[in-house]
Amino acid sequence: MTPNDIIEDARRLAQDNGLLRVSDTYTAAALLAFVNQTIRQVALIRPDLFAVITNIPTTANVVEQSMPSDSMRLMNIFGVKDGSGVVEVDRQTMDRAYPQWRTDTAGTPVNYMRHAQNPNKYFLYPRPTAGTELVAEYAQTPPIYTLSATINLLPDSYQPVIVSGVVMLIAGIENNTIDPNRYKQFEDSFRQALDTNFQSRVVTDVKSSGFDPKQVI
């Protein structure tokens, strides 16, 4: 799936609904901007769709850590690279049970705690020594795609969703020349497709693994 594929479908759908006056009313560059905007809207609504598992560095001898610059939010930390697992605990519980945890000697982390007010920060216990890397999963900010670039953060099955989002943006611009309900029709189609897919995970994921999809939102 590339932006070109999405634009081709969006042009066809928009023309069929009278939203494009002529085939070149919107340039490829303008529609490409709509594609990138739609993908980023999807990322905000469904960050779980943009999850990546990779190694992330840590800052030595520091309790509070930051996620990589392309992260929208931390989802999970699995363990130390080539090492043991790292278990999530609640920071307030840690503070009550072991108040001096922040001042312990640096070592290999065994626990991590989320930052309640910042999804891109977290705490490690003990604070890591130099060179410590973690295996983590986080929602990645989508890049700005060119026309022929492969949209590799989303499976091809999401192409109709992105097409609906692009046509929704076209409908919003053309709102003065079309039925005022037309924008809402495309907006509903866009959001319902994302919501339906999210709800299906309750059936496909929870029963087999105990995974709660609400945890990633």
N, C-alpha and C positions, 0 to 999 in steps of 0.2 A: 504494500500500500504506500503510495506516494501522494504528495499534495496535488500533483497533476491528475491522478486518478480521482481524487475527491472533487477537484474543480470541474472535471468533465461531467461527473454525475450531478453536481450542484447546478451547473449551467442548464443541463437538460431538465431537471426538476423545476428550477426557477422559471424557465421559459414556458414550461407546460402550465404553470400557475400564473402566468402573466406578470411575473415580478421583474423580468429583464425585458426592457423595451426592445432591444436588439441584442444580437449575440455578443457584441463587443461593448455593451454599456459599461461593464466593469472589466478593467484590464486584468490580465493574469496576475500582475503584481498586487492589485487591490484584493483579488480573491485569495491570493496566497496569504495576505495579511489576515483575512477572515479565517483561513484554515488554521493558522498559528494561534489566533485568538481563541478559536473554538477548542483546540487541543488544550490550551492552558485553562480554559473554563472547565473542561472535563477533569483536569488534574486537581482543580480546587474542589470539585464536587466529589470525585472518586480518586483520592490520592493512592488508594490501594492498587489501582490499575498501573501505576508507575513505579511499583516496587522493584528495587534492585538489591541483590545480595552481593556484597563486596567487602574487601578489607579496607578499614579506615585507620588512619594514624591517630595517635593520642599525643597530648602535650605532657611531657614528663613532669613529675612532682606536683601536679595540679589536680585538685579534686574535681572542680567543675570543668567539663569538657564541652567542645562545640562540634557539631556535625560538619561534614564537608560543605563547601559553598553552594553546591548544586542540590542540596537537600531541602525538601519542603518540610519534612518531619521525620523524626526517628520512629521506626516501627518496632524493631527488636534488636537486641545484641545477643548473639549466640555463644560467643566465647572469644578466647585469645587465639590469634592466628597460630596454628601449629601447637596449640596448647589446650588447656582445660576450659570447661564451660564457665560462663559468667551468668549468675542468676539474678533476676530482677527482684528487688525488694522495695518497700515503701520508705521514702526518706524520713518521714515523721516517725515511723516505727523505729528506724535505725537511730534517730536522734534520742528517742526515749530509752531504748534498750542499751545503747552504747554511745553516749554523748561525745566521747573523745575520738570517734572514728576518723574525723577529719585530720587529726594530728598524728595518726599512726605512721610508721615508717613506710616509705614507698616500696611497692612490690608488684607482684602479679595480681591484677584485679580478679576478685571472685564475685563481686556484686556490682550491679549498676542500679541507679535510681533516676527516674524521669524528673525533669524540671517542670513543675506544674504550670508555670506561666510561659514557658518557652519550649515549643516542640522540637527545637533544634539544639537544645542543650541537655546535658545529663551529668550525673555524678558517678564517680568510680570509687570503690573501696577494695583494697587500699589504692591510694593514688599511684598511678603507673610509673614504672622506671623508664628510662630513656629507651626508645626503639620499640615500645610496645604497640602492636597493631591488634585491632579487634575485627572479628567477622560480624558484620552487622547488616541489617536490612533497613532501608529507608525509602521514602517516596521521593523520587528524583524529579527536579524541575525539568520540564521538557525543553529541549533546545529550540532555537528558531530554525525551522526547516526551509530548505530551498525547494524549488518546484519538483526536482527529480530525486530528492533525497528519500530514502526509505524511512518510514515512521516506525522505527523498530521498538519503541516503548509500548506500542499497542498492537494486539493481534489484528489481522485483516478483518475479522468478524465485526470490528468496531467501525468499519468504513461507513455504513449507513448512519451511524450515530453522528459522526463528524460531518457528513453531508447535511444532515438535518440541522446541525448547529450553524453551518455556513449559510444555508438558505434562511434560517431564522434571522441572521444578521442582515441579509439582503432584504428580507421582509420588513425589518425594522427601519431601514433606510427608505424603503418604498412605501412607508405607511400612509403617506398622504395621497397616494394614487391607487391604493387597493382597498379591499375590504378591511376595515380596522381589526377584524377578528383573525385575519390571516396570520399575523405575527404570532398570536397566542397559539394558533394551531401548530405551528412549527416548534414553538418553544415547548409546548406540552409533549410533542413527539420526541424532542431531544431529551427532555428531563425524564420522561416516563421510560425511555429505553434504558437509561442509566440506572434508574431505580429498579426496574424489572430485573436487570442483570444482577444488581446487588442483592435483591431478595432471593434470587435463585441460589445464591451461595449458602443460604441457610439450609437448603436441601442437599446441595452437592458437597459442602465442606463440613458442616457441623456434625452430621450424623456419622461420618466416617472418621473424623479426627478430633472432634470436640472443639474445633476452631470457632471462635466467635467473631464474625466479620465486623461487628460494631466496634471492636477494639482498635481498628485501624483508622477510624474516622474521628 
